[in-house]
Amino acid sequence: MNLANHKTIDNPSKQRFELEGDDGIAVIDYKIGKTGKWYLVHTEVPENWEGLGAGYKIVREALNILDQRGEKIIPICPFIKVFIKKHKDDYEHLLADGVKL
């Protein structure tokens, strides 16, 4: 599976980001709070994609989409929290006021 040819999209009707491939789909479920903050709740990658970097790809691309829109986030998903900790310089500014990792 070559994920380089696939891009993450926002699917607002399902409240999730999706990275669709030929043999599965990775997702990040989210909720948008009353104040407009994005709660990134859960990341799931197909078992057959494990070890291919799909988790990092969908998180990176979803965060980039949110950054371009000027959104603020509250990561609930442990995988996303770890990703942001590892890439603080690139993504820490997306955190809503008062959010600690």
Order of alpha helices (4+ residues) and beta strands (2+ residues): beta-beta-beta-beta-alpha-beta-alpha-alpha
